[in-house]
């Protein structure tokens, strides 16, 4: 089972692309270190305060994959610098 979560997010305090990248790098690094997922910024690379993050995990069972994605989304939600707005799930 392959599970994909695509999240559009806002970074209100970013005043430049450099500030945005600092916040994203911190979040992406923490997600990769703590969870069994792949994560990347997939859209809005040229906008200061908007981003799209895609998270992918592979598991033998849908429940396990969904739990892993929910942990990643909870970690994003617990970060005060970023606000998750739209989230889409796909299953393969």
GIQUIJO-V492834 format. One record per backbone hydrogen bond with DSSP energy under -0.5 kcal/mol. NH is the residue of the N-H (numbers start at 1). CO is the residue of the C=O. E is the energy in kcal/mol with one decimal. If there is no record, write none. Layout:
NH_CO_E ; NH_CO_E
//
This chain:
3_1_-0.5 ; 3_57_-2.7 ; 4_90_-2.6 ; 5_55_-2.7 ; 6_88_-2.7 ; 7_5_-0.5 ; 7_53_-3.2 ; 8_86_-3.1 ; 9_51_-3.0 ; 10_83_-2.7 ; 11_49_-2.1 ; 12_10_-0.5 ; 14_11_-1.0 ; 20_16_-2.0 ; 21_17_-2.7 ; 22_18_-1.8 ; 23_19_-1.7 ; 24_20_-2.6 ; 25_21_-2.9 ; 26_22_-1.8 ; 27_23_-2.1 ; 28_24_-3.1 ; 29_25_-2.3 ; 30_26_-2.0 ; 31_27_-2.4 ; 32_28_-2.4 ; 33_29_-2.1 ; 34_30_-1.9 ; 35_31_-1.9 ; 37_35_-1.5 ; 38_56_-2.7 ; 40_54_-1.8 ; 42_40_-0.5 ; 42_52_-2.7 ; 43_52_-0.9 ; 47_44_-1.3 ; 51_9_-2.2 ; 52_43_-1.3 ; 53_7_-2.9 ; 54_40_-2.8 ; 55_5_-3.0 ; 56_38_-2.9 ; 57_3_-2.2 ; 59_1_-2.5 ; 65_61_-2.0 ; 66_62_-2.7 ; 67_63_-2.2 ; 68_64_-1.9 ; 69_65_-2.2 ; 70_66_-2.5 ; 71_67_-2.0 ; 72_68_-1.9 ; 73_69_-2.6 ; 74_70_-2.3 ; 75_71_-2.0 ; 76_72_-2.1 ; 77_73_-2.6 ; 78_74_-1.6 ; 79_76_-1.4 ; 80_78_-0.6 ; 82_79_-1.1 ; 83_10_-2.8 ; 85_8_-3.3 ; 86_8_-0.6 ; 88_6_-2.5 ; 90_4_-2.3 ; 92_2_-2.6
//
